[in-house]
Amino acid sequence: MNFGFIDAIRKQKKNSIIGELKVFSPVLGDLIRGRNAVEIAKTYEAAGCSAISYITAREFGGNLKTLEEICKATRLPVLRKDFIKTSKEVEITSSTGASALLLIARNLREKTTELVDYCFEHGIEPVVEVFSEEDLNYAENARVVLINNRNIFQPSDVDLKRTFQLAPKIKKLKISGSGIKSPKDLVVLKSVDAALVGTAFMLAENTFNFVKSFVEAKI
């Protein structure tokens, strides 16, 4: 049984880190490197992560079956990340055991608020991803906002400054994601409640020790 997504982040006594499982990167290629995704999720949990994020999008090598397996294997709340477009996808997510679902405001625009409500109706915590101040207009009824430091339309455009620019304008639980490569980048935690780290964790030689260094880093 997974703990609630918001509660898990707020109750973390150390740095609140969301460990992301990314099987494949369009830029870096194979990130899983023959490993078992469920075992990586267990390592994230053992190292002290507050929650787990798993990308189910085919472009990133993910799938719903693995999402379900991760949800069953860990007591941590699991965030499903994908390019969600329809209410049917919300219903499917609800059946997997995931605790939260990403909704990308830049893609959904006015439809974001509708899907946020639909998530609540199906027992899923909607996490609205924003990149600009304009995106915040579509996150008014959400309780959790993920600031993406990467421009999804220009993947090479990554800047942690986006967290510092947008965080003061958000009066909800805030997460910073993308571009966080080392514990020193956790300076973003001075502006938000949690940091989501994916590629850096997937590339680490010793996953447990590297993740733990983020959880226990002094900010």
N, C-alpha and C positions, 0 to 999 in steps of 0.2 A: 504493500500500500504506500503510495507516494504522499509525502507531506505537501501542504499547500505551497505554491510557488512564492507568493509574497511573504508568508510567514518564514519560510526557509531563508530568505534573503535578510529579512529584518532581525531574525534571531541569531544569525551568525556572529559569534563573539570575536572572530578574527576578521581578516579581509574577506568580503563576500565575493567569491569568484564562481562564475558559471563556466564550467569546462565544456567546450564544444567538440563534438565528434564530426569531423569532416573527412569523408572517405577519399574524395578526389578534389583537386583544385584545377580549374581551367588554365591557370598560370603555372603552377608547380607540378601538376600531374598527380601521380599516385601518392596519397598521404597515409593510407592504412598500412602499406608495405607488408602485406601478408598476415597482419595481426587480426585478432578477433575484436570486433567493435564492443561487444558486451564486456569483455575483459578490460578494455580501456575505460569503459564507463565505471566499472568497479574500482579501477585504480584512481579515477577522479574522486570517487566517493571516499576511498581510504585516505587520500591525500588532503581531504578537508573541504572540497568544493561544496558550495551551497546548493547548487542545482546543476543539471546537465542539459546541454543543447545538442540536438541531433538534426542534421540537415537531410531531409528525405528527398529533396529534388534530384531528379535523374541526372541533371547536369553536374551534380556533385557526388554521384555514385550512391545515393541513398535509396532507401525503400521502406515501406511501412512495416514489413515483417521484422526488420531489425529494430525499428522503433518500438514495436511491441515487446520484443525480447529485452531491450534495454529497460523499459518500464517495469517489467517483471523482475529483473535482476537487481535493481537498486531501489533503495528506500527514498532516494532523492527525487524531487519533482523534476519532470522532464519537459523541456520546451521543444516543440516541433517547429523547425524552420523550413519553409518552402515558399513558393510563389503562389500563395493562396488567392483564389479568385471567386470561389462560389461557396454558398451555404452548405452544399453537399460535402465539401472538403472539411468543413467544420464538424459535421456529423461523423464523418469517417475518423477524424482526429479524436473525437470523444470516445470512440469505441476502442482505441488503441491503448488507453491507459495513460496517455500524456496529460500533464497538468496544465500546460500552456501552449498557445499557438501564436506564431508571428504573423502579423498583418502589416504589409509594407504600404505606408501611406502614399508614397510617391507613385506606386502602381495603382492602388485602389481609389485614391482621392475621395470623392463624396461617398463611395460605397463602404469606406472604412467604418464609419459610425454604425452602419447597418450590421456589418459583420461582427463588430465589437459586441453589440447587443445579442446577436445570435450565439456568440461564444458563451456569454453569461448564461443564456437559456439552456445551454448544453453542458454546463459544468466545467467549462474551459476558461482559463484566465487568458484574455487577449493581451498580447504584448504588441503595441503599435510602434513600428520602426519609423523614425523621422531622420531627415538629413538637413532640413532647412526650417526656418521659422514658419514658412508657409505650410509645411507638413503638420505643424502643431494644431492647425485649425481642424484637422481630421481626427485628433486624438482627445477631444474634449470629454468623451464619455468613457475613456479607458482609465484604468488604475495604474498601469505600468507602461512606461515609454522607454524604448531602446534607441539611444542616439547612435546612429551609424556614422563612424568617422570616415567611411569609404563612400565615395560617389558611385552608386551602382551602375550609372550610365558611363562612367569613366573609372574603371576599377583601379587604375594606377594612382588616382587622386585620393590619397589617404592622409588625414591630418587630425591629430588629437585635439587641435584647437577647436574643432567643431563641438566637442563636448563642453568646453569652457564657455563657448559662445551661447549654446542652447540651454544648458543646464539651469541657469538662473531664471529662465522663462518657464520652466516646468515645475508645477506644484504637485507632482505625483511621484511615485516611486520611479527612480531613474537608473538606467543601466547604460554603460558606455561599451561599445563594441567595435572591433576592427582596429588594426594598427597597434595593438598592445602586444609587444614582443618580449618584454623583460619586466622584472619587478619594479624597475625605476619608472616605467610607464604608468604604474599604478597611482601616480600623482593625480590621475583622473578621479580617483576615489574621494578626493577632497570636494568634488562637485556632485558626485552621484552616489547611489547606494550600493552598486555592484558593478563589476567589470566582467565582460564576456570575452574569453580567450579561446581561440580555436587553432589556427595554423601553427602558432608557436608551440602549443602543447603537442600537436600531432607530429611535429618535427623533432621534438626533444629526444635525446638519446636515452635518458632515464626519466620516463614520464612521471613516476611517483615523486622523485626528488625535485624535479622542475616545478611541478604543480604546487607542491608543498611550499616551495620558496616564494610563490605568489601569495598563498594563503597566509603565510606567517611574516611576510615582509613588513618592515616598519615604514609607515608612510609619513 
